[in-house]
Amino acid sequence: MRIPFIKLPAIVAASVLSAGLVFAGDKAANNKCPMMTEDEVEEEHQVDFKGTPIALCCGKCEKMWKADEKAAAYYVKVATELGLLPQFKGKEKEIGLDAIELLPQRYCPIHQKTLITPSSPFVEYQGVKVYFFNEKAKGTWEKDPEAAAKKAIDAGILPQLKKEA
């Protein structure tokens, strides 16, 4: 089959332009959710970050991811550091992750394997901010902050708070 000369440049241009795009058939390299870090991913819950696919565990994470671009970039930075997103290892500077400053706290004190971001809900506790994955977790904390804090501190989840001797 001969491709008419006039169409060839358009085909080449389309190929070059689409090189950085993620298509529905592209598979994410991660097998754990970069938000709920112990949960296995589901292929139907996939998002894109700078042209690279990322699989998530559920529709709830997908909705949260798509709602806040800055939080999504933060999740990528933390999850890459934790080894959850191998597709970004070694590309941190190239995609701007090196410019993102991380909080001392990584995980929600209620859902201890779930990551937080600077835009996550928080409370002031003993003069510092304590972040939560969502409002429901914050509500659980507020029912008994001392008990929740002790449990999280003992688990090493709240480095911004001192462990009592």
N, C-alpha and C positions, 0 to 999 in steps of 0.2 A: 504494500500500500504506500502510495506517495503522499506526503503531506505538502499541500500547496505552500510555496515560498512565503506568501503573505502571512500565513498562520503560524509558521515556525517561531518567529520572534515572540509572539504572544504566549506560545506554549513554554518557551524557555523562561520568559519573564514570570509566568505563573509558577513555575517550578522553583525559581530562585526566591520569590516572595513568600511562598508557602513553607520554606525550609524551617522557619522558627515557630510555626503554628502547631498546636496540638490538635490532632484529629480524634474523632470518637474511638477509633481503633487503637490509638496509642495506649500502652499499658504503663501505669505508674510503677516505679521501682520499689516503693515502700510496701511493707506488709502489716505494719502497725499504724494506727491512727496518730497523726502528729498533734492531736489535741487530747484525746483520751488514750494515753500512751500504751495501755495494756490491751486495748481492743483490736482485734483483727479487722482489716479493712474489707469493704464490700465494693466490688468493681463498679456497681451502679452509682456509687457516691464518689465521684471524681471531680476535682477542681483543677484549675490551671494556675501556675505561678510563674510568670515571666517565660511562658512558652513550654514549661515542663509540667507534665501531669503529676498530680498528687492524689492518692486514694485516701478516703476517709472511712470511718466506721459506720456512719449513719446519716440520715437526713438532718438531724438536729445539728451535728457538727458542720454539715454542708451549708446549712442556712446561716449559722453563726459566722463561718468562714467568709461567705459572700457578702455579709452585712458590714464588714469592717476590714478594709484593705490594709490599714496599718497593723491591725491585730493579726491578720493573715501573714504579713511579712515577719512579725515577731514570732509567731508559731514556727515559721520556716527556720528562723535563726536558732531558736531553742531546740527544736526537734532535730536539726542538723547536728548541733553540738552533742545531743544525746545519742546520735547514731541512728535515728529513726527515719531520716530522709537521705539515703545514700546518693540519690540523684543530684544532690547539691554539694556534696563533699568536694572541696577543692575549688568551688566556684563562688565562695562567699564574697570575695572582693568584686568579682565580675558582676554579680547581681545585686550588690549594695548591702549585703548582710553585715559587712564589717562596720557600717555606719550605725547599726542598731545597738543601743546600749541596753543590756539586760538588767532586770531587777535582781536583787539577791534571792528573792523567793521565786521558785519555778513552778511549784505545784499548789493546788487548792488544798487548804487544811482540812476540808471535809471530804472531798473526793481526791484522795492523796496520790493518785496516778494520773490526774487530769491537770494539764497545764493552764496557767493564767497568763494574762498580758497586762500592760499598763492601763488598758481601757476596760479591764474586767471590773465588776463591782468590788467595792472594798469598804472596810470600816477602819476607823482609827482605834487602835488598841495599844495601851501602854505607850502612847506617844509615837507609834509607827503605823504605817498602812499595812493592813493584812488584806490580800486579794483573794477573790473567790472565782470559781469557774462561771457561776451564774447566780442570779438572785435567790434561787431556791437554796443553794449552799450557804449563801450569806444569811438567810433566814434561819437555817439550822444552827449556825454559829451563834446568832443573836439570842437563841433560847438559853444557852449556857456557855458564854464565851470562855470562862475560866477552864471548864472541863475540856472544851474543844481545843483551846490553846495548849493545855498540858499535853493532850494526846498528839497534837501536831508537832509540838516542840520535841517531845520524846522520840518522834519518828524522824526528826531532822528536817521537817517540812518548812519551818519558819526560821530561817537563819537570822532574820532581823530581830528576833526576840531571844533573849538569853535563857539558857536552860538553868533552872535552879538546882543548886547543889544538894 
